[in-house]
Amino acid sequence: MKEQRKTPRKIADEVLEVSDQHTNAILGQVVNISAEGLMVISNEPFTAGSVYELDLKLPRLIKGHSMVSFGAEVVWSTPASQPGSHWSGLRIIDVSDDDVLTIDELILDWHTLE
């Protein structure tokens, strides 16, 4: 299958959790990420086509930020091999230029997903 991503995702070298901006509920943990999208593992499935407003808590201050916020659309979701876990791919659809730079700085030295 041909790769459709414009920029390669990087494997999360640190624990990164995404939460719902409105409820503050933690929805999952980032597996890989780029400024265009991310893959998350979660206890509850995401629904393909749904749009979420998410916060990504950073493991340290980056460019003066402790968190980045963005809108993301669920592209796909599937059960993981571990019972009660689900993989989901999300495309970032609404993010500030400043938060894109913060994500890029966060993942600069991480390993590229092959």
N, C-alpha and C positions, 0 to 999 in steps of 0.2 A: 504494500500500500504506500502510495506517495505521501511524503511528509507535507502537511499543509501549513505548518507553523512558519512564520516569517523569521522568528528568532528562536534559537534552541532553548528549551527549558533546562534549568539547573537543578540537580538533586539537592534537596534540603539537607544541609550539613548541620543545621541547628533545629531545635524544636520550635515550630511556628504553628500557632493555633489561629483559626479564623472564627470570628464570632459575628452574630447578627447585630447590626448597628442599632436596631430598635429594642431588642430584648436583652442584649449582652450575653445571650446563651452561646456557649462554645459549640460550633457545628462540626468541627473536625480539625485534623492536623494536616498541614501541607506536606506532600510527598515530593513534588517538584514544582518549579515556578519560573516564570519569566514575567516581564512587564505586560505581556499580552494574555497570559492565562496561567492556570495552576491545576494540579491534580491533588485531590484531598482524599484522605481515608476518614471515614466517619462511622458512628454507630447507627445512625439513621440514614436511609437513602435520600439522596437529592432527586428531584423530579426533573427530567430532561425538559428543557424549554422554560423552566422557571428562572426568574431573575431575583437575585439577592443583593442587599446592600450589606457589605461586609467590612469588618475591621480586621486587620492583621497586626497582632501585637508583635513588635520587634524585640529581639533578644537583648538589645542594647540601644542606646541613642545613636541614630544615624542621621546626619545632616540636621541635628537638633530635634528629630522626631522619635517618639516612642511607639508610634503606630502609623499605619497607612490605611486609608479608607478608599473603597472602590465599589462599583457595581459590577456584578458578574452574572453571566447567563450560563446555566447548566447545559452543556453540550451532550453529555452522556453520563450514565450511572449504571453500575453493575455490582452484584454481590461479590465480595472478596472471598478468598478460600477460608479465612477465619470466620466461623459462625458469628453473626451479629455485626459484621463489618461490611462496609460498602466503599467502592472506589468511585470517584466522580471527577469528571473533567469539566472545568469552568473556563469560559472565555471572559476576560476582563473587558467590559464595555463602557465603563465610565470611571475615569481616574484622572486626577490632576497631573499636570506636567511635573510638579514638584514631587508627587508621590511616585511617579514613574522613575525619576532620578534616584529616589530613596530605595526603591526595589532594586534598581540596577546596582547601586552601591552595596546593598546587602548581599547580593549573589555574585558579586564580581569574582571572587576567588573560589567559588564552589565548582564542583565537577559538572560538566555538561552531560545531559542525558543522551545516551547513544541509542 
